[in-house]
Amino acid sequence: MTSLRDGKGHRAYRRKQAALKRRTASENLPCYWCGSPIDTTLPINDPMEFTADHPEAVGNGGHLVRQELAPMHRRCNALKSDSAPVEIWGAS
Ligand SMILES: [Zn+2]
């Protein structure tokens, strides 16, 4: 079985990531996971580097309603993968 990320949507996914990175830089968007600012100029593989991922189970009882990406530190993205955040947006 092949990964979904290698499929048709991959190019669009990368383009969305790039767009979000620009927005993160221009609007100082915080990390989805920890709420701290993200320095988009950090080198690749820096733990605090910008990454983007789909926040899973946001609102609506856990359904992915939109293919929105959220900015996250590389470190936080890794943490997210290990657990199941559910109500990050709704908490504020
Ligand atoms: Zn973070």
PDB file of the backbone (N, CA, C, O) and the ligand in Angstrom, with CONECT records:
HET     ZN  A 101       1
ATOM      1  N   MET A   1       0.847  -1.202   0.000  1.00  0.00           N
ATOM      2  CA  MET A   1       0.000   0.000   0.000  1.00  0.00           C
ATOM      3  C   MET A   1       0.879   1.248   0.000  1.00  0.00           C
ATOM      4  O   MET A   1       1.812   1.370   0.794  1.00  0.00           O
ATOM      5  N   THR A   2       0.568   2.154  -0.890  1.00  0.00           N
ATOM      6  CA  THR A   2       1.394   3.359  -0.974  1.00  0.00           C
ATOM      7  C   THR A   2       0.841   4.470  -0.090  1.00  0.00           C
ATOM      8  O   THR A   2      -0.347   4.499   0.230  1.00  0.00           O
ATOM      9  N   SER A   3       1.709   5.360   0.288  1.00  0.00           N
ATOM     10  CA  SER A   3       1.310   6.467   1.140  1.00  0.00           C
ATOM     11  C   SER A   3       0.462   7.473   0.371  1.00  0.00           C
ATOM     12  O   SER A   3       0.691   7.732  -0.810  1.00  0.00           O
ATOM     13  N   LEU A   4      -0.511   8.025   1.063  1.00  0.00           N
ATOM     14  CA  LEU A   4      -1.345   9.057   0.444  1.00  0.00           C
ATOM     15  C   LEU A   4      -0.514  10.266   0.029  1.00  0.00           C
ATOM     16  O   LEU A   4      -0.818  10.945  -0.952  1.00  0.00           O
ATOM     17  N   ARG A   5       0.533  10.513   0.792  1.00  0.00           N
ATOM     18  CA  ARG A   5       1.337  11.699   0.536  1.00  0.00           C
ATOM     19  C   ARG A   5       2.147  11.584  -0.758  1.00  0.00           C
ATOM     20  O   ARG A   5       2.662  12.583  -1.259  1.00  0.00           O
ATOM     21  N   ASP A   6       2.257  10.388  -1.289  1.00  0.00           N
ATOM     22  CA  ASP A   6       2.980  10.230  -2.548  1.00  0.00           C
ATOM     23  C   ASP A   6       2.026  10.323  -3.737  1.00  0.00           C
ATOM     24  O   ASP A   6       2.447  10.233  -4.890  1.00  0.00           O
ATOM     25  N   GLY A   7       0.762  10.500  -3.450  1.00  0.00           N
ATOM     26  CA  GLY A   7      -0.236  10.474  -4.504  1.00  0.00           C
ATOM     27  C   GLY A   7      -0.439  11.816  -5.179  1.00  0.00           C
ATOM     28  O   GLY A   7       0.415  12.702  -5.151  1.00  0.00           O
ATOM     29  N   LYS A   8      -1.593  11.920  -5.775  1.00  0.00           N
ATOM     30  CA  LYS A   8      -1.903  13.075  -6.605  1.00  0.00           C
ATOM     31  C   LYS A   8      -1.868  14.409  -5.865  1.00  0.00           C
ATOM     32  O   LYS A   8      -1.514  15.438  -6.442  1.00  0.00           O
ATOM     33  N   GLY A   9      -2.236  14.386  -4.594  1.00  0.00           N
ATOM     34  CA  GLY A   9      -2.357  15.642  -3.869  1.00  0.00           C
ATOM     35  C   GLY A   9      -1.043  16.211  -3.374  1.00  0.00           C
ATOM     36  O   GLY A   9      -1.005  17.287  -2.778  1.00  0.00           O
ATOM     37  N   HIS A  10       0.030  15.484  -3.624  1.00  0.00           N
ATOM     38  CA  HIS A  10       1.282  15.885  -3.007  1.00  0.00           C
ATOM     39  C   HIS A  10       1.771  17.255  -3.468  1.00  0.00           C
ATOM     40  O   HIS A  10       2.248  18.055  -2.663  1.00  0.00           O
ATOM     41  N   ARG A  11       1.651  17.517  -4.754  1.00  0.00           N
ATOM     42  CA  ARG A  11       2.163  18.795  -5.262  1.00  0.00           C
ATOM     43  C   ARG A  11       1.367  19.963  -4.680  1.00  0.00           C
ATOM     44  O   ARG A  11       1.940  20.977  -4.280  1.00  0.00           O
ATOM     45  N   ALA A  12       0.060  19.814  -4.638  1.00  0.00           N
ATOM     46  CA  ALA A  12      -0.786  20.858  -4.059  1.00  0.00           C
ATOM     47  C   ALA A  12      -0.473  21.021  -2.579  1.00  0.00           C
ATOM     48  O   ALA A  12      -0.494  22.130  -2.044  1.00  0.00           O
ATOM     49  N   TYR A  13      -0.188  19.920  -1.937  1.00  0.00           N
ATOM     50  CA  TYR A  13       0.133  19.944  -0.517  1.00  0.00           C
ATOM     51  C   TYR A  13       1.386  20.768  -0.271  1.00  0.00           C
ATOM     52  O   TYR A  13       1.435  21.588   0.646  1.00  0.00           O
ATOM     53  N   ARG A  14       2.398  20.543  -1.099  1.00  0.00           N
ATOM     54  CA  ARG A  14       3.633  21.304  -0.948  1.00  0.00           C
ATOM     55  C   ARG A  14       3.412  22.785  -1.220  1.00  0.00           C
ATOM     56  O   ARG A  14       4.011  23.638  -0.566  1.00  0.00           O
ATOM     57  N   ARG A  15       2.545  23.089  -2.192  1.00  0.00           N
ATOM     58  CA  ARG A  15       2.273  24.482  -2.515  1.00  0.00           C
ATOM     59  C   ARG A  15       1.550  25.160  -1.346  1.00  0.00           C
ATOM     60  O   ARG A  15       1.822  26.315  -1.021  1.00  0.00           O
ATOM     61  N   LYS A  16       0.633  24.427  -0.726  1.00  0.00           N
ATOM     62  CA  LYS A  16      -0.055  24.969   0.443  1.00  0.00           C
ATOM     63  C   LYS A  16       0.919  25.215   1.584  1.00  0.00           C
ATOM     64  O   LYS A  16       0.829  26.216   2.296  1.00  0.00           O
ATOM     65  N   GLN A  17       1.847  24.287   1.744  1.00  0.00           N
ATOM     66  CA  GLN A  17       2.843  24.450   2.797  1.00  0.00           C
ATOM     67  C   GLN A  17       3.652  25.719   2.579  1.00  0.00           C
ATOM     68  O   GLN A  17       3.907  26.471   3.520  1.00  0.00           O
ATOM     69  N   ALA A  18       4.054  25.954   1.332  1.00  0.00           N
ATOM     70  CA  ALA A  18       4.866  27.130   1.019  1.00  0.00           C
ATOM     71  C   ALA A  18       4.078  28.403   1.263  1.00  0.00           C
ATOM     72  O   ALA A  18       4.613  29.384   1.779  1.00  0.00           O
ATOM     73  N   ALA A  19       2.797  28.385   0.888  1.00  0.00           N
ATOM     74  CA  ALA A  19       1.951  29.556   1.094  1.00  0.00           C
ATOM     75  C   ALA A  19       1.776  29.837   2.584  1.00  0.00           C
ATOM     76  O   ALA A  19       1.797  30.987   3.023  1.00  0.00           O
ATOM     77  N   LEU A  20       1.605  28.771   3.343  1.00  0.00           N
ATOM     78  CA  LEU A  20       1.426  28.938   4.776  1.00  0.00           C
ATOM     79  C   LEU A  20       2.702  29.457   5.424  1.00  0.00           C
ATOM     80  O   LEU A  20       2.648  30.244   6.369  1.00  0.00           O
ATOM     81  N   LYS A  21       3.830  29.026   4.926  1.00  0.00           N
ATOM     82  CA  LYS A  21       5.096  29.492   5.478  1.00  0.00           C
ATOM     83  C   LYS A  21       5.235  31.004   5.271  1.00  0.00           C
ATOM     84  O   LYS A  21       5.675  31.734   6.160  1.00  0.00           O
ATOM     85  N   ARG A  22       4.842  31.454   4.058  1.00  0.00           N
ATOM     86  CA  ARG A  22       4.887  32.898   3.811  1.00  0.00           C
ATOM     87  C   ARG A  22       3.945  33.647   4.748  1.00  0.00           C
ATOM     88  O   ARG A  22       4.284  34.708   5.272  1.00  0.00           O
ATOM     89  N   ARG A  23       2.761  33.081   4.950  1.00  0.00           N
ATOM     90  CA  ARG A  23       1.798  33.724   5.858  1.00  0.00           C
ATOM     91  C   ARG A  23       2.317  33.723   7.288  1.00  0.00           C
ATOM     92  O   ARG A  23       2.162  34.705   8.015  1.00  0.00           O
ATOM     93  N   THR A  24       2.924  32.634   7.681  1.00  0.00           N
ATOM     94  CA  THR A  24       3.460  32.533   9.032  1.00  0.00           C
ATOM     95  C   THR A  24       4.500  33.624   9.262  1.00  0.00           C
ATOM     96  O   THR A  24       4.562  34.221  10.337  1.00  0.00           O
ATOM     97  N   ALA A  25       5.315  33.875   8.243  1.00  0.00           N
ATOM     98  CA  ALA A  25       6.349  34.894   8.357  1.00  0.00           C
ATOM     99  C   ALA A  25       5.741  36.291   8.375  1.00  0.00           C
ATOM    100  O   ALA A  25       6.139  37.133   9.180  1.00  0.00           O
ATOM    101  N   SER A  26       4.785  36.537   7.494  1.00  0.00           N
ATOM    102  CA  SER A  26       4.264  37.899   7.362  1.00  0.00           C
ATOM    103  C   SER A  26       3.271  38.257   8.465  1.00  0.00           C
ATOM    104  O   SER A  26       3.164  39.419   8.856  1.00  0.00           O
ATOM    105  N   GLU A  27       2.548  37.260   8.963  1.00  0.00           N
ATOM    106  CA  GLU A  27       1.519  37.539   9.972  1.00  0.00           C
ATOM    107  C   GLU A  27       1.924  37.049  11.361  1.00  0.00           C
ATOM    108  O   GLU A  27       1.146  37.141  12.310  1.00  0.00           O
ATOM    109  N   ASN A  28       3.130  36.534  11.472  1.00  0.00           N
ATOM    110  CA  ASN A  28       3.618  36.016  12.751  1.00  0.00           C
ATOM    111  C   ASN A  28       2.655  35.002  13.361  1.00  0.00           C
ATOM    112  O   ASN A  28       2.324  35.075  14.545  1.00  0.00           O
ATOM    113  N   LEU A  29       2.218  34.066  12.544  1.00  0.00           N
ATOM    114  CA  LEU A  29       1.311  33.037  13.044  1.00  0.00           C
ATOM    115  C   LEU A  29       2.044  32.167  14.062  1.00  0.00           C
ATOM    116  O   LEU A  29       3.200  31.799  13.854  1.00  0.00           O
ATOM    117  N   PRO A  30       1.366  31.841  15.163  1.00  0.00           N
ATOM    118  CA  PRO A  30       1.993  30.994  16.179  1.00  0.00           C
ATOM    119  C   PRO A  30       1.930  29.516  15.814  1.00  0.00           C
ATOM    120  O   PRO A  30       1.165  29.096  14.945  1.00  0.00           O
ATOM    121  N   CYS A  31       2.744  28.759  16.495  1.00  0.00           N
ATOM    122  CA  CYS A  31       2.718  27.309  16.344  1.00  0.00           C
ATOM    123  C   CYS A  31       1.367  26.774  16.807  1.00  0.00           C
ATOM    124  O   CYS A  31       0.882  27.138  17.879  1.00  0.00           O
ATOM    125  N   TYR A  32       0.772  25.924  16.008  1.00  0.00           N
ATOM    126  CA  TYR A  32      -0.518  25.329  16.325  1.00  0.00           C
ATOM    127  C   TYR A  32      -0.465  24.540  17.626  1.00  0.00           C
ATOM    128  O   TYR A  32      -1.432  24.493  18.386  1.00  0.00           O
ATOM    129  N   TRP A  33       0.677  23.929  17.862  1.00  0.00           N
ATOM    130  CA  TRP A  33       0.784  23.018  18.999  1.00  0.00           C
ATOM    131  C   TRP A  33       1.121  23.727  20.301  1.00  0.00           C
ATOM    132  O   TRP A  33       0.458  23.497  21.313  1.00  0.00           O
ATOM    133  N   CYS A  34       2.150  24.595  20.300  1.00  0.00           N
ATOM    134  CA  CYS A  34       2.606  25.190  21.559  1.00  0.00           C
ATOM    135  C   CYS A  34       2.270  26.668  21.670  1.00  0.00           C
ATOM    136  O   CYS A  34       2.404  27.245  22.749  1.00  0.00           O
ATOM    137  N   GLY A  35       1.839  27.294  20.583  1.00  0.00           N
ATOM    138  CA  GLY A  35       1.423  28.685  20.652  1.00  0.00           C
ATOM    139  C   GLY A  35       2.559  29.696  20.584  1.00  0.00           C
ATOM    140  O   GLY A  35       2.319  30.901  20.647  1.00  0.00           O
ATOM    141  N   SER A  36       3.787  29.221  20.457  1.00  0.00           N
ATOM    142  CA  SER A  36       4.925  30.128  20.370  1.00  0.00           C
ATOM    143  C   SER A  36       5.172  30.532  18.922  1.00  0.00           C
ATOM    144  O   SER A  36       4.787  29.817  17.997  1.00  0.00           O
ATOM    145  N   PRO A  37       5.822  31.693  18.727  1.00  0.00           N
ATOM    146  CA  PRO A  37       6.132  32.121  17.364  1.00  0.00           C
ATOM    147  C   PRO A  37       7.065  31.138  16.672  1.00  0.00           C
ATOM    148  O   PRO A  37       7.801  30.390  17.317  1.00  0.00           O
ATOM    149  N   ILE A  38       7.017  31.157  15.354  1.00  0.00           N
ATOM    150  CA  ILE A  38       7.868  30.274  14.568  1.00  0.00           C
ATOM    151  C   ILE A  38       8.823  31.121  13.732  1.00  0.00           C
ATOM    152  O   ILE A  38       8.396  32.026  13.015  1.00  0.00           O
ATOM    153  N   ASP A  39      10.104  30.827  13.827  1.00  0.00           N
ATOM    154  CA  ASP A  39      11.102  31.509  13.017  1.00  0.00           C
ATOM    155  C   ASP A  39      11.255  30.754  11.703  1.00  0.00           C
ATOM    156  O   ASP A  39      11.829  29.666  11.658  1.00  0.00           O
ATOM    157  N   THR A  40      10.733  31.347  10.641  1.00  0.00           N
ATOM    158  CA  THR A  40      10.718  30.640   9.354  1.00  0.00           C
ATOM    159  C   THR A  40      12.068  30.688   8.644  1.00  0.00           C
ATOM    160  O   THR A  40      12.220  30.140   7.552  1.00  0.00           O
ATOM    161  N   THR A  41      13.040  31.341   9.262  1.00  0.00           N
ATOM    162  CA  THR A  41      14.358  31.432   8.620  1.00  0.00           C
ATOM    163  C   THR A  41      15.323  30.370   9.147  1.00  0.00           C
ATOM    164  O   THR A  41      16.474  30.310   8.714  1.00  0.00           O
ATOM    165  N   LEU A  42      14.863  29.540  10.071  1.00  0.00           N
ATOM    166  CA  LEU A  42      15.757  28.524  10.632  1.00  0.00           C
ATOM    167  C   LEU A  42      16.127  27.483   9.579  1.00  0.00           C
ATOM    168  O   LEU A  42      15.357  27.225   8.654  1.00  0.00           O
ATOM    169  N   PRO A  43      17.300  26.891   9.725  1.00  0.00           N
ATOM    170  CA  PRO A  43      17.727  25.881   8.753  1.00  0.00           C
ATOM    171  C   PRO A  43      16.881  24.620   8.830  1.00  0.00           C
ATOM    172  O   PRO A  43      16.265  24.319   9.852  1.00  0.00           O
ATOM    173  N   ILE A  44      16.871  23.896   7.723  1.00  0.00           N
ATOM    174  CA  ILE A  44      16.138  22.636   7.648  1.00  0.00           C
ATOM    175  C   ILE A  44      16.626  21.681   8.722  1.00  0.00           C
ATOM    176  O   ILE A  44      17.824  21.561   8.977  1.00  0.00           O
ATOM    177  N   ASN A  45      15.671  21.005   9.346  1.00  0.00           N
ATOM    178  CA  ASN A  45      15.911  20.025  10.402  1.00  0.00           C
ATOM    179  C   ASN A  45      16.231  20.641  11.751  1.00  0.00           C
ATOM    180  O   ASN A  45      16.543  19.922  12.700  1.00  0.00           O
ATOM    181  N   ASP A  46      16.159  21.962  11.849  1.00  0.00           N
ATOM    182  CA  ASP A  46      16.216  22.574  13.172  1.00  0.00           C
ATOM    183  C   ASP A  46      14.939  22.168  13.910  1.00  0.00           C
ATOM    184  O   ASP A  46      13.864  22.160  13.311  1.00  0.00           O
ATOM    185  N   PRO A  47      15.036  21.831  15.196  1.00  0.00           N
ATOM    186  CA  PRO A  47      13.840  21.394  15.921  1.00  0.00           C
ATOM    187  C   PRO A  47      12.738  22.456  15.960  1.00  0.00           C
ATOM    188  O   PRO A  47      11.561  22.126  16.108  1.00  0.00           O
ATOM    189  N   MET A  48      13.117  23.723  15.827  1.00  0.00           N
ATOM    190  CA  MET A  48      12.126  24.791  15.861  1.00  0.00           C
ATOM    191  C   MET A  48      11.792  25.323  14.463  1.00  0.00           C
ATOM    192  O   MET A  48      11.171  26.375  14.310  1.00  0.00           O
ATOM    193  N   GLU A  49      12.211  24.582  13.475  1.00  0.00           N
ATOM    194  CA  GLU A  49      11.928  24.940  12.088  1.00  0.00           C
ATOM    195  C   GLU A  49      10.425  24.946  11.805  1.00  0.00           C
ATOM    196  O   GLU A  49       9.656  24.229  12.446  1.00  0.00           O
ATOM    197  N   PHE A  50      10.024  25.764  10.837  1.00  0.00           N
ATOM    198  CA  PHE A  50       8.627  25.761  10.391  1.00  0.00           C
ATOM    199  C   PHE A  50       8.276  24.429   9.724  1.00  0.00           C
ATOM    200  O   PHE A  50       9.015  23.939   8.871  1.00  0.00           O
ATOM    201  N   THR A  51       7.163  23.864  10.115  1.00  0.00           N
ATOM    202  CA  THR A  51       6.580  22.756   9.367  1.00  0.00           C
ATOM    203  C   THR A  51       5.084  23.020   9.293  1.00  0.00           C
ATOM    204  O   THR A  51       4.558  23.834  10.053  1.00  0.00           O
ATOM    205  N   ALA A  52       4.408  22.352   8.401  1.00  0.00           N
ATOM    206  CA  ALA A  52       2.961  22.501   8.311  1.00  0.00           C
ATOM    207  C   ALA A  52       2.335  21.119   8.239  1.00  0.00           C
ATOM    208  O   ALA A  52       2.854  20.215   7.584  1.00  0.00           O
ATOM    209  N   ASP A  53       1.225  20.977   8.916  1.00  0.00           N
ATOM    210  CA  ASP A  53       0.551  19.689   8.888  1.00  0.00           C
ATOM    211  C   ASP A  53      -0.941  19.904   9.068  1.00  0.00           C
ATOM    212  O   ASP A  53      -1.381  20.981   9.469  1.00  0.00           O
ATOM    213  N   HIS A  54      -1.703  18.885   8.774  1.00  0.00           N
ATOM    214  CA  HIS A  54      -3.138  18.970   8.975  1.00  0.00           C
ATOM    215  C   HIS A  54      -3.420  18.718  10.444  1.00  0.00           C
ATOM    216  O   HIS A  54      -3.077  17.660  10.971  1.00  0.00           O
ATOM    217  N   PRO A  55      -4.036  19.672  11.101  1.00  0.00           N
ATOM    218  CA  PRO A  55      -4.467  19.401  12.468  1.00  0.00           C
ATOM    219  C   PRO A  55      -5.629  18.426  12.411  1.00  0.00           C
ATOM    220  O   PRO A  55      -6.660  18.713  11.803  1.00  0.00           O
ATOM    221  N   GLU A  56      -5.462  17.294  13.034  1.00  0.00           N
ATOM    222  CA  GLU A  56      -6.506  16.284  12.948  1.00  0.00           C
ATOM    223  C   GLU A  56      -7.539  16.475  14.043  1.00  0.00           C
ATOM    224  O   GLU A  56      -7.222  16.959  15.130  1.00  0.00           O
ATOM    225  N   ALA A  57      -8.728  16.107  13.763  1.00  0.00           N
ATOM    226  CA  ALA A  57      -9.793  16.128  14.763  1.00  0.00           C
ATOM    227  C   ALA A  57      -9.979  17.505  15.379  1.00  0.00           C
ATOM    228  O   ALA A  57     -10.047  17.650  16.600  1.00  0.00           O
ATOM    229  N   VAL A  58     -10.061  18.514  14.521  1.00  0.00           N
ATOM    230  CA  VAL A  58     -10.313  19.860  15.019  1.00  0.00           C
ATOM    231  C   VAL A  58     -11.796  20.169  14.905  1.00  0.00           C
ATOM    232  O   VAL A  58     -12.341  20.299  13.809  1.00  0.00           O
ATOM    233  N   GLY A  59     -12.424  20.282  16.039  1.00  0.00           N
ATOM    234  CA  GLY A  59     -13.831  20.634  16.039  1.00  0.00           C
ATOM    235  C   GLY A  59     -14.709  19.552  15.440  1.00  0.00           C
ATOM    236  O   GLY A  59     -14.209  18.524  14.982  1.00  0.00           O
ATOM    237  N   ASN A  60     -15.983  19.773  15.441  1.00  0.00           N
ATOM    238  CA  ASN A  60     -16.949  18.872  14.820  1.00  0.00           C
ATOM    239  C   ASN A  60     -16.748  17.412  15.203  1.00  0.00           C
ATOM    240  O   ASN A  60     -16.887  16.515  14.372  1.00  0.00           O
ATOM    241  N   GLY A  61     -16.427  17.192  16.444  1.00  0.00           N
ATOM    242  CA  GLY A  61     -16.346  15.832  16.945  1.00  0.00           C
ATOM    243  C   GLY A  61     -15.285  14.985  16.281  1.00  0.00           C
ATOM    244  O   GLY A  61     -15.424  13.764  16.218  1.00  0.00           O
ATOM    245  N   GLY A  62     -14.235  15.597  15.789  1.00  0.00           N
ATOM    246  CA  GLY A  62     -13.109  14.828  15.289  1.00  0.00           C
ATOM    247  C   GLY A  62     -13.080  14.633  13.795  1.00  0.00           C
ATOM    248  O   GLY A  62     -12.193  13.945  13.291  1.00  0.00           O
ATOM    249  N   HIS A  63     -14.007  15.206  13.072  1.00  0.00           N
ATOM    250  CA  HIS A  63     -13.973  15.065  11.617  1.00  0.00           C
ATOM    251  C   HIS A  63     -13.062  16.114  10.987  1.00  0.00           C
ATOM    252  O   HIS A  63     -13.037  17.273  11.401  1.00  0.00           O
ATOM    253  N   LEU A  64     -12.328  15.686   9.995  1.00  0.00           N
ATOM    254  CA  LEU A  64     -11.525  16.631   9.237  1.00  0.00           C
ATOM    255  C   LEU A  64     -12.443  17.315   8.231  1.00  0.00           C
ATOM    256  O   LEU A  64     -12.752  16.749   7.182  1.00  0.00           O
ATOM    257  N   VAL A  65     -12.873  18.512   8.545  1.00  0.00           N
ATOM    258  CA  VAL A  65     -13.852  19.149   7.675  1.00  0.00           C
ATOM    259  C   VAL A  65     -13.195  19.889   6.522  1.00  0.00           C
ATOM    260  O   VAL A  65     -13.785  20.008   5.449  1.00  0.00           O
ATOM    261  N   ARG A  66     -12.002  20.380   6.723  1.00  0.00           N
ATOM    262  CA  ARG A  66     -11.330  21.102   5.655  1.00  0.00           C
ATOM    263  C   ARG A  66      -9.876  20.676   5.608  1.00  0.00           C
ATOM    264  O   ARG A  66      -9.301  20.229   6.601  1.00  0.00           O
ATOM    265  N   GLN A  67      -9.301  20.827   4.428  1.00  0.00           N
ATOM    266  CA  GLN A  67      -7.902  20.438   4.274  1.00  0.00           C
ATOM    267  C   GLN A  67      -6.983  21.607   4.614  1.00  0.00           C
ATOM    268  O   GLN A  67      -6.047  21.916   3.876  1.00  0.00           O
ATOM    269  N   GLU A  68      -7.260  22.234   5.715  1.00  0.00           N
ATOM    270  CA  GLU A  68      -6.421  23.344   6.131  1.00  0.00           C
ATOM    271  C   GLU A  68      -5.142  22.825   6.766  1.00  0.00           C
ATOM    272  O   GLU A  68      -5.127  21.796   7.442  1.00  0.00           O
ATOM    273  N   LEU A  69      -4.077  23.564   6.529  1.00  0.00           N
ATOM    274  CA  LEU A  69      -2.825  23.246   7.187  1.00  0.00           C
ATOM    275  C   LEU A  69      -2.624  24.188   8.365  1.00  0.00           C
ATOM    276  O   LEU A  69      -3.104  25.321   8.360  1.00  0.00           O
ATOM    277  N   ALA A  70      -1.921  23.711   9.352  1.00  0.00           N
ATOM    278  CA  ALA A  70      -1.580  24.549  10.492  1.00  0.00           C
ATOM    279  C   ALA A  70      -0.063  24.630  10.613  1.00  0.00           C
ATOM    280  O   ALA A  70       0.633  23.637  10.404  1.00  0.00           O
ATOM    281  N   PRO A  71       0.451  25.811  10.951  1.00  0.00           N
ATOM    282  CA  PRO A  71       1.898  25.937  11.141  1.00  0.00           C
ATOM    283  C   PRO A  71       2.325  25.300  12.461  1.00  0.00           C
ATOM    284  O   PRO A  71       1.650  25.437  13.482  1.00  0.00           O
ATOM    285  N   MET A  72       3.439  24.615  12.419  1.00  0.00           N
ATOM    286  CA  MET A  72       3.955  23.985  13.631  1.00  0.00           C
ATOM    287  C   MET A  72       5.477  23.928  13.600  1.00  0.00           C
ATOM    288  O   MET A  72       6.083  23.838  12.532  1.00  0.00           O
ATOM    289  N   HIS A  73       6.090  23.981  14.783  1.00  0.00           N
ATOM    290  CA  HIS A  73       7.513  23.690  14.870  1.00  0.00           C
ATOM    291  C   HIS A  73       7.735  22.227  14.506  1.00  0.00           C
ATOM    292  O   HIS A  73       6.863  21.387  14.725  1.00  0.00           O
ATOM    293  N   ARG A  74       8.893  21.930  13.956  1.00  0.00           N
ATOM    294  CA  ARG A  74       9.209  20.533  13.666  1.00  0.00           C
ATOM    295  C   ARG A  74       9.080  19.680  14.922  1.00  0.00           C
ATOM    296  O   ARG A  74       8.530  18.579  14.895  1.00  0.00           O
ATOM    297  N   ARG A  75       9.602  20.216  16.018  1.00  0.00           N
ATOM    298  CA  ARG A  75       9.550  19.521  17.294  1.00  0.00           C
ATOM    299  C   ARG A  75       8.106  19.235  17.701  1.00  0.00           C
ATOM    300  O   ARG A  75       7.774  18.133  18.139  1.00  0.00           O
ATOM    301  N   CYS A  76       7.256  20.251  17.547  1.00  0.00           N
ATOM    302  CA  CYS A  76       5.871  20.113  17.987  1.00  0.00           C
ATOM    303  C   CYS A  76       5.093  19.182  17.058  1.00  0.00           C
ATOM    304  O   CYS A  76       4.217  18.440  17.502  1.00  0.00           O
ATOM    305  N   ASN A  77       5.416  19.226  15.790  1.00  0.00           N
ATOM    306  CA  ASN A  77       4.780  18.328  14.840  1.00  0.00           C
ATOM    307  C   ASN A  77       5.072  16.877  15.230  1.00  0.00           C
ATOM    308  O   ASN A  77       4.207  16.007  15.125  1.00  0.00           O
ATOM    309  N   ALA A  78       6.289  16.639  15.675  1.00  0.00           N
ATOM    310  CA  ALA A  78       6.663  15.285  16.104  1.00  0.00           C
ATOM    311  C   ALA A  78       5.904  14.900  17.364  1.00  0.00           C
ATOM    312  O   ALA A  78       5.449  13.765  17.503  1.00  0.00           O
ATOM    313  N   LEU A  79       5.770  15.851  18.279  1.00  0.00           N
ATOM    314  CA  LEU A  79       5.022  15.581  19.510  1.00  0.00           C
ATOM    315  C   LEU A  79       3.569  15.263  19.187  1.00  0.00           C
ATOM    316  O   LEU A  79       2.974  14.352  19.763  1.00  0.00           O
ATOM    317  N   LYS A  80       3.014  16.021  18.267  1.00  0.00           N
ATOM    318  CA  LYS A  80       1.620  15.844  17.867  1.00  0.00           C
ATOM    319  C   LYS A  80       1.374  14.430  17.364  1.00  0.00           C
ATOM    320  O   LYS A  80       0.334  13.829  17.632  1.00  0.00           O
ATOM    321  N   SER A  81       2.345  13.915  16.634  1.00  0.00           N
ATOM    322  CA  SER A  81       2.179  12.589  16.060  1.00  0.00           C
ATOM    323  C   SER A  81       2.076  11.508  17.119  1.00  0.00           C
ATOM    324  O   SER A  81       1.540  10.426  16.878  1.00  0.00           O
ATOM    325  N   ASP A  82       2.599  11.818  18.295  1.00  0.00           N
ATOM    326  CA  ASP A  82       2.613  10.826  19.358  1.00  0.00           C
ATOM    327  C   ASP A  82       1.353  10.842  20.210  1.00  0.00           C
ATOM    328  O   ASP A  82       1.140   9.947  21.027  1.00  0.00           O
ATOM    329  N   SER A  83       0.534  11.841  20.024  1.00  0.00           N
ATOM    330  CA  SER A  83      -0.671  11.918  20.844  1.00  0.00           C
ATOM    331  C   SER A  83      -1.837  12.382  19.979  1.00  0.00           C
ATOM    332  O   SER A  83      -1.710  12.482  18.759  1.00  0.00           O
ATOM    333  N   ALA A  84      -2.927  12.653  20.588  1.00  0.00           N
ATOM    334  CA  ALA A  84      -4.115  12.996  19.805  1.00  0.00           C
ATOM    335  C   ALA A  84      -4.749  14.293  20.295  1.00  0.00           C
ATOM    336  O   ALA A  84      -5.682  14.271  21.097  1.00  0.00           O
ATOM    337  N   PRO A  85      -4.238  15.419  19.809  1.00  0.00           N
ATOM    338  CA  PRO A  85      -4.840  16.696  20.206  1.00  0.00           C
ATOM    339  C   PRO A  85      -6.239  16.811  19.649  1.00  0.00           C
ATOM    340  O   PRO A  85      -6.479  16.457  18.494  1.00  0.00           O
ATOM    341  N   VAL A  86      -7.155  17.295  20.443  1.00  0.00           N
ATOM    342  CA  VAL A  86      -8.529  17.367  19.980  1.00  0.00           C
ATOM    343  C   VAL A  86      -9.071  18.792  20.017  1.00  0.00           C
ATOM    344  O   VAL A  86      -9.707  19.240  19.062  1.00  0.00           O
ATOM    345  N   GLU A  87      -8.825  19.497  21.100  1.00  0.00           N
ATOM    346  CA  GLU A  87      -9.475  20.801  21.222  1.00  0.00           C
ATOM    347  C   GLU A  87      -8.460  21.915  21.453  1.00  0.00           C
ATOM    348  O   GLU A  87      -8.525  22.627  22.455  1.00  0.00           O
ATOM    349  N   ILE A  88      -7.534  22.058  20.529  1.00  0.00           N
ATOM    350  CA  ILE A  88      -6.556  23.125  20.667  1.00  0.00           C
ATOM    351  C   ILE A  88      -7.176  24.462  20.254  1.00  0.00           C
ATOM    352  O   ILE A  88      -7.086  25.453  20.979  1.00  0.00           O
ATOM    353  N   TRP A  89      -7.810  24.470  19.068  1.00  0.00           N
ATOM    354  CA  TRP A  89      -8.386  25.741  18.605  1.00  0.00           C
ATOM    355  C   TRP A  89      -9.474  26.218  19.580  1.00  0.00           C
ATOM    356  O   TRP A  89      -9.535  27.398  19.924  1.00  0.00           O
ATOM    357  N   GLY A  90     -10.332  25.280  20.019  1.00  0.00           N
ATOM    358  CA  GLY A  90     -11.475  25.657  20.817  1.00  0.00           C
ATOM    359  C   GLY A  90     -11.121  26.137  22.216  1.00  0.00           C
ATOM    360  O   GLY A  90     -11.973  26.681  22.920  1.00  0.00           O
ATOM    361  N   ALA A  91      -9.871  25.941  22.623  1.00  0.00           N
ATOM    362  CA  ALA A  91      -9.490  26.252  23.988  1.00  0.00           C
ATOM    363  C   ALA A  91      -9.335  27.751  24.226  1.00  0.00           C
ATOM    364  O   ALA A  91      -9.365  28.196  25.373  1.00  0.00           O
ATOM    365  N   SER A  92      -9.171  28.525  23.178  1.00  0.00           N
ATOM    366  CA  SER A  92      -8.872  29.934  23.399  1.00  0.00           C
ATOM    367  C   SER A  92     -10.130  30.793  23.392  1.00  0.00           C
ATOM    368  O   SER A  92     -10.049  32.009  23.565  1.00  0.00           O
TER     369      SER A  92
HETATM  370 ZN    ZN A 101       5.607  24.697  18.678  1.00  0.00          ZN2+
END
